[in-house]
Amino acid sequence: MRIVSVKQGTAPIASAIANAYIDFSKMTASIVAVTVEGEGGKQATGYGFNSNGRYAQPGLLAERFIPRLVEATEAQITRPDGKLSPAGAWNAVMKNEKPGGHGERSVAVGVLDMALWDAAAKLDGVPLWKLLADRFNNGAADPAAWVYAAGGYYYPGKGVDQLVEEMKRYLGMGYSTVKMKIGGAPGTPLKEALAEDMARIEAVVKLLGGDGSKLAVDVNGRFGLHAALTYAAALAPMGLRWYEEPLDPLDYSTHATLAEHYAPPIATGENLFSMQDARNLIRHGGLRPDRDILQFDPALSYGLVEYLRTLDMLALHGWSRRRCVPHGGHQFALNIAVGLGLGGNESYPEVFHPFGGFADDVPVRDSKVAMPTIPGIGFEAKNELFAVFKTLG
């Protein structure tokens, strides 16, 4: 087993949208192609990219992580059964990296990790979801993944009517659960911002037949405790699917305070990029394993090798994998959700093209997505995205 080549590039995912914290007008993503040679000279090229919300990492990849991967020995990247070991490659890539200070480093490593898992499944001739089920879940893959349509972003001139029309489109695509942004009026007095958001929320709930459990709302970490509690009091009677990232993701004690006052589900974790940070959230964030949702994104948090450690940690703390619904809306997390028995996956039907969304010919039915059976992650079945990867040569 040897690494033949590693190529990287940067792709734009710019869009004239914003959440409560950032706009996406200059957003980029790293893309990589890792070619591996296995037994008998068989070669496979795996592809990877980083999720939205974090920028491309060309410097870190070029200066540290790609050279280490290329220099990895056969013994380091080969399993005892002779197959590719993404975990061994991960260890080689992380050589001489100090613990802590995860930051953007976890994003760069996650890009390579995704490509290595894609290559590993291709060398085995199986879809990634099946490889994961066989190696880590006693062969038990879910028949489909529950997904929800994430949208409801802010952009200039977008009012309640346009928001409702957007959500109608998602329902027409086969989604039954949707998510929208709130808290995106910085500088507006809290009372006025809340009134504006409640009008938006109530309009979408009305579209959903009055069923608040089909709507999640996302603050993207904008609120302090006072605003989070003020919104919580207004949201609680609506029975929403979840109240997402209302506070700074690293402010664990304030999350615990909010959980004491807000009984319905809270979702968070997409901006925690290591098992250790995830463990601190579980230890100190006051979250409740019977209802709350964990959104750690394997593509941003050192990849699947680290995500498996996170799942082991959660099990030790009494959390079910079904409480995990990864952020990102990408095919990598979808394979992980199906193969490892998670609670579902995010989906971006209209934003972050071509990285958001799933295989072209796989329909969404009642917020469920079945998996294609082509080897690897399935990028080749998503034509627009695969065209981007092919620019790497």
ChimeraX attribute file (.defattr): number of C-alpha atoms within 10 A of each C-alpha:
attribute: neighborCount
match mode: 1-to-1
recipient: residues
	/A:1	22
	/A:2	22
	/A:3	22
	/A:4	14
	/A:5	14
	/A:6	21
	/A:7	15
	/A:8	23
	/A:9	18
	/A:10	17
	/A:11	18
	/A:12	16
	/A:13	20
	/A:14	17
	/A:15	15
	/A:16	13
	/A:17	16
	/A:18	17
	/A:19	23
	/A:20	19
	/A:21	14
	/A:22	12
	/A:23	17
	/A:24	17
	/A:25	13
	/A:26	11
	/A:27	17
	/A:28	21
	/A:29	23
	/A:30	23
	/A:31	25
	/A:32	25
	/A:33	27
	/A:34	25
	/A:35	20
	/A:36	22
	/A:37	18
	/A:38	22
	/A:39	12
	/A:40	7
	/A:41	10
	/A:42	10
	/A:43	18
	/A:44	22
	/A:45	22
	/A:46	27
	/A:47	31
	/A:48	26
	/A:49	30
	/A:50	31
	/A:51	26
	/A:52	23
	/A:53	18
	/A:54	16
	/A:55	20
	/A:56	25
	/A:57	24
	/A:58	17
	/A:59	10
	/A:60	15
	/A:61	25
	/A:62	15
	/A:63	10
	/A:64	18
	/A:65	20
	/A:66	23
	/A:67	14
	/A:68	19
	/A:69	25
	/A:70	17
	/A:71	13
	/A:72	19
	/A:73	16
	/A:74	17
	/A:75	14
	/A:76	20
	/A:77	23
	/A:78	19
	/A:79	15
	/A:80	9
	/A:81	7
	/A:82	13
	/A:83	16
	/A:84	28
	/A:85	21
	/A:86	25
	/A:87	20
	/A:88	18
	/A:89	25
	/A:90	26
	/A:91	17
	/A:92	20
	/A:93	23
	/A:94	18
	/A:95	12
	/A:96	9
	/A:97	11
	/A:98	8
	/A:99	8
	/A:100	9
	/A:101	11
	/A:102	17
	/A:103	14
	/A:104	18
	/A:105	20
	/A:106	23
	/A:107	29
	/A:108	30
	/A:109	25
	/A:110	28
	/A:111	30
	/A:112	34
	/A:113	29
	/A:114	29
	/A:115	26
	/A:116	31
	/A:117	27
	/A:118	28
	/A:119	30
	/A:120	27
	/A:121	24
	/A:122	22
	/A:123	22
	/A:124	16
	/A:125	15
	/A:126	17
	/A:127	22
	/A:128	29
	/A:129	30
	/A:130	25
	/A:131	25
	/A:132	23
	/A:133	21
	/A:134	15
	/A:135	12
	/A:136	13
	/A:137	14
	/A:138	11
	/A:139	15
	/A:140	17
	/A:141	22
	/A:142	19
	/A:143	12
	/A:144	19
	/A:145	25
	/A:146	24
	/A:147	26
	/A:148	28
	/A:149	27
	/A:150	26
	/A:151	23
	/A:152	25
	/A:153	21
	/A:154	20
	/A:155	13
	/A:156	8
	/A:157	7
	/A:158	11
	/A:159	11
	/A:160	18
	/A:161	11
	/A:162	12
	/A:163	19
	/A:164	19
	/A:165	13
	/A:166	17
	/A:167	24
	/A:168	16
	/A:169	13
	/A:170	22
	/A:171	20
	/A:172	12
	/A:173	16
	/A:174	17
	/A:175	25
	/A:176	20
	/A:177	23
	/A:178	26
	/A:179	25
	/A:180	22
	/A:181	22
	/A:182	27
	/A:183	25
	/A:184	21
	/A:185	17
	/A:186	11
	/A:187	7
	/A:188	11
	/A:189	9
	/A:190	16
	/A:191	11
	/A:192	11
	/A:193	17
	/A:194	19
	/A:195	13
	/A:196	16
	/A:197	19
	/A:198	16
	/A:199	12
	/A:200	20
	/A:201	25
	/A:202	15
	/A:203	16
	/A:204	28
	/A:205	19
	/A:206	12
	/A:207	15
	/A:208	20
	/A:209	9
	/A:210	13
	/A:211	16
	/A:212	21
	/A:213	15
	/A:214	20
	/A:215	24
	/A:216	24
	/A:217	26
	/A:218	26
	/A:219	21
	/A:220	23
	/A:221	21
	/A:222	21
	/A:223	19
	/A:224	13
	/A:225	15
	/A:226	11
	/A:227	16
	/A:228	22
	/A:229	18
	/A:230	14
	/A:231	24
	/A:232	19
	/A:233	12
	/A:234	12
	/A:235	19
	/A:236	16
	/A:237	10
	/A:238	17
	/A:239	17
	/A:240	20
	/A:241	23
	/A:242	24
	/A:243	27
	/A:244	26
	/A:245	23
	/A:246	27
	/A:247	21
	/A:248	18
	/A:249	20
	/A:250	17
	/A:251	14
	/A:252	18
	/A:253	14
	/A:254	19
	/A:255	24
	/A:256	17
	/A:257	15
	/A:258	21
	/A:259	20
	/A:260	11
	/A:261	12
	/A:262	17
	/A:263	14
	/A:264	18
	/A:265	21
	/A:266	25
	/A:267	23
	/A:268	28
	/A:269	22
	/A:270	23
	/A:271	23
	/A:272	23
	/A:273	27
	/A:274	24
	/A:275	21
	/A:276	17
	/A:277	18
	/A:278	24
	/A:279	16
	/A:280	13
	/A:281	23
	/A:282	20
	/A:283	14
	/A:284	14
	/A:285	21
	/A:286	18
	/A:287	24
	/A:288	16
	/A:289	17
	/A:290	11
	/A:291	14
	/A:292	23
	/A:293	24
	/A:294	25
	/A:295	23
	/A:296	25
	/A:297	30
	/A:298	31
	/A:299	31
	/A:300	31
	/A:301	29
	/A:302	27
	/A:303	31
	/A:304	24
	/A:305	20
	/A:306	22
	/A:307	22
	/A:308	16
	/A:309	14
	/A:310	21
	/A:311	19
	/A:312	14
	/A:313	17
	/A:314	20
	/A:315	12
	/A:316	10
	/A:317	13
	/A:318	11
	/A:319	19
	/A:320	16
	/A:321	18
	/A:322	15
	/A:323	20
	/A:324	24
	/A:325	28
	/A:326	27
	/A:327	25
	/A:328	29
	/A:329	27
	/A:330	28
	/A:331	23
	/A:332	28
	/A:333	27
	/A:334	31
	/A:335	29
	/A:336	27
	/A:337	28
	/A:338	27
	/A:339	28
	/A:340	27
	/A:341	23
	/A:342	24
	/A:343	19
	/A:344	26
	/A:345	28
	/A:346	25
	/A:347	27
	/A:348	21
	/A:349	19
	/A:350	15
	/A:351	20
	/A:352	22
	/A:353	15
	/A:354	19
	/A:355	25
	/A:356	20
	/A:357	22
	/A:358	26
	/A:359	21
	/A:360	13
	/A:361	9
	/A:362	13
	/A:363	16
	/A:364	22
	/A:365	16
	/A:366	15
	/A:367	22
	/A:368	18
	/A:369	23
	/A:370	17
	/A:371	22
	/A:372	18
	/A:373	14
	/A:374	16
	/A:375	22
	/A:376	31
	/A:377	33
	/A:378	23
	/A:379	25
	/A:380	17
	/A:381	16
	/A:382	18
	/A:383	13
	/A:384	15
	/A:385	18
	/A:386	16
	/A:387	13
	/A:388	15
	/A:389	22
	/A:390	10
	/A:391	12
	/A:392	15
	/A:393	7
